[in-house]
Amino acid sequence: MTLFANAIRKSADDALALLPNQTASGVAQTGSASKYLQQLCKHWSHKAEASFDAHQGSVSFADGYRVSMTADDIHLNIQAETGHRGDITKWKDVIESHLIRFAFREDFKIKWAD
């Protein structure tokens, strides 16, 4: 019975691995784009692999979730990715809620592409 259960689990995992990663892109209009980028990367750097400077950054988690950002004078561009079993809607909410916490005396809103 254990061998059968393990074979079914392996088959299911192999099939799920064929599913594509989910991605979403968004942009926030803000004069503090670089600050948001750096704050989010610093905030998650103890939980994941993070690299960043004033104009670009990324955070990659072991479970396949990733966020990449670029900043210019008036925009924060965001690329969100999940692994093949990820929930992109929930991941977008997590990213946005964390960035809102850092709001630099402004209303912060990400416009996600459909």
N, C-alpha and C positions, 0 to 999 in steps of 0.2 A: 504494500500500500504506500509506503514512504517513497519507494522508487517511482511509482506511478505519479504521486503528487509532485515530486521534484521535477519529473519530466514535463508535466503540465505547466508548472511555474516557469521552467526554462523556455518552453515554447511560447508562452505568453510574453515573457520578457523579450525574447527575440523578435516577436511580432511588433511589440510596442516600440522597439528600437528603430523600426523602419518608419515610424511616424516622424514627420518633420518637426523641428523645433518651432515654437510659436514666437512670432516677433510682432512688435508694435513700435511705431515711431510717433513722437510728439514734440511740440515746441511750446515754450513759455516765453512770453515777451516780458523782459525785465532788464533793467539797467544793472542788476546785481548777478547776472548769469554766472560769472566766474566764482563768486562767493558761494552760490548754491552748489555748483559743481564740486568745489573743494570741501564744503561742509559735508555733503553726502559721502564722498569718498573717504574722508577722515572718519566719519561716524561708523561706517561699515568696515573699515580697515582691520579691526580686531577680529572680525568674523569671517573675512573673505580676503581674496587676493585683490589688492587695490593699487592702481597706479594713476597718477594725475599730476597736472601742472595747472597753471592759470587758465589754459585754453581748452584742454581736453582731459578726459579721465574715464576710467572704467573700473567696475567692481565685478568680480567673478566668484560665484559661490560654488562649493563642491557639488551641489545637486544640479548644476547646469544652468541655474538662473544667472543672468548677467545684465548689467546696465552700462551703456556707454554714453558719454555726453561730450558735447562741444559747446564752447561759450564764445560769444562775440560781445560787442558793446550793448546789444539790445535783445539778444535771443539766447536761450538755453535749449539746445537741440538734444533730444533724448532718444536712444534706441534701447528698447527693452526686449529681452529674449528669455525664453524658458527652455528647459529640456523637453523631450518628447512627451513627458507625462505632466508637464506644467500647466498651470492655469494663468493665462496671460491677463485676463481681466483682474484677477486678484493681485498679480504682480504689479500691474499698472497702479492699482489702488495703494499698494504698499509704497511704491516709489513716490507717488504724489503726496501721500500723507506724511512721509518723512520730510520731503522738501517743504511742505507747508509749515512744519514745525520750525524751520529755519527762516521763515518769512521776515525779510528785512524791512519792516514797517510798510508793507505793501500787500495788496491782495495778490496772491500767487495762484495761478491756474495754468495747468497744462492742457493744451489743445491736442488731443490724440487724433491721428489720422484714422479714417475709417477703413 
